[in-house]
Each structure stands twice: as C-alpha cells, then as structure tokens.
Amino acid sequence: MGSEKDQKGPVKAGPGLSKWSFRAVVTGIMALLAWYAGQHNVTAQEFNVAFASIPVTGILLAMFFDYGLDTGKLYDKLIKKPNNRMLGLIYAVTATGIFFFAFLWIITGNIATASAASVLAAGVVALITLLPNTGTSEWLLWLWGAETIVTHGAYVKILPAVQLFQKVVAVLLGGG
C-alpha cells in the first residue's frame, strides 16, 4: 500500500517513460547538430571562433536560463508546473527552441546572416541548457573560457552586436 500522496497524485505512464523519452530527445538533438555540422563542413576552429565570439552577457544570460530550467523556477513563473512529466518535457524543448533562436540572434545580430558555426554554437548552448543538472554549474562559462583561451581572447565582447543594443549605447553616450 502506497502513501497517501501516491494514492491522491496523478496517474503517470511509468517511471522510466519520461526518462527514456528525454534521453531520446537529447540524442536526437545531438544527432541533428552533428548532422548539420557535417553537412556544412564546420571545422573545430570555426566552432572555436563562433563560441568565443559569444558576448559575456550572452553567456551569463544562458547560465541564468539554464538555472531557471533546472530548478523549475522558470516554469513556476511562466506557467504552472505540469503534473505530467511528458508535458514538462514538451515545455522544456519548446523553451529551449525559443532560446536557441534568441541566442542565435544574440550571437549574430541577424539570424538571416548566421554562419553554420554560429548555428552550431547556439545549438550547443541550447543543448546544454536542456540537459538536466547543468544549471547549478558553470559549464557554459567554462566552455566559453576554454574557447577564449584557444582563440587568444581575440573575440571577447561584453555586449552583443545587435542593432537594438548599439542604438541604446549610442543614445546613452549622446551620439544618437
């Protein structure tokens, strides 16, 4: 006989279903990224440059987003936490997809002109945010630091090269 909580709680499909579904989704995303990199002949050096080109503020935003996904605080603010674990997986994948495009915009300033290496870098960031238990560590910061060391700091930026940010800075500095 289970506890009172078990008897009143929602009926779930099974303990392993969402765990394996999540693993299948993450494996599929990894395969898609690997396929895309292969189709566009993205070299390791191109990836290094693209990832090192991510502004520090973008890395901090990604870490904040990752923390929000892993702790559930993001879901609590946006939507009520779902009782169905599969629905939670759908929410996580949807939020990560939206984050992928937002992050691609932060990296490139214009999604239409994104290089294959930039798409791959944004995909890696989105994948790391989707993976469980990464939000309480600094994996994105460590990877960015490693890529910055490899590229000798040649691509370090504080703010993204997005038109909106450029206009705000110009107005604040009195130039615009």
C-alpha positions, 0 to 999 in steps of 0.5 A: 500500500502506497502513501497517501500522496501516491494514492491522491497524485496523478496517474503517470505512464511509468517511471522510466517513460519520461526518462527514456523519452528525454534521453531520446530527445537529447540524442536526437538533438545531438544527432541533428547538430552533428548532422548539420555540422557535417553537412556544412563542413564546420571545422573545430576552429570555426566552432572555436571562433563562433563560441568565443565570439559569444558576448559575456552577457550572452553567456551569463544570460544562458547560465541564468536560463539554464538555472531557471530550467533546472530548478523549475523556477522558470516554469513556476513563473511562466506557467504552472508546473505540469503534473505530467512529466511528458508535458514538462518535457514538451515545455522544456524543448519548446523553451529551449527552441525559443532560446536557441533562436534568441541566442542565435540572434544574440550571437549574430545580430541577424539570424538571416546572416548566421554562419553554420558555426554560429548555428552550431554554437547556439545549438550547443548552448541550447543543448546544454541548457536542456540537459538536466543538472547543468544549471547549478554549474558553470559549464557554459562559462567554462566552455566559453573560457576554454574557447577564449583561451584557444582563440587568444581572447581575440573575440571577447565582447561584453555586449552583443552586436545587435542593432537594438543594443548599439542604438541604446549605447549610442543614445546613452553616450549622446551620439544618437 
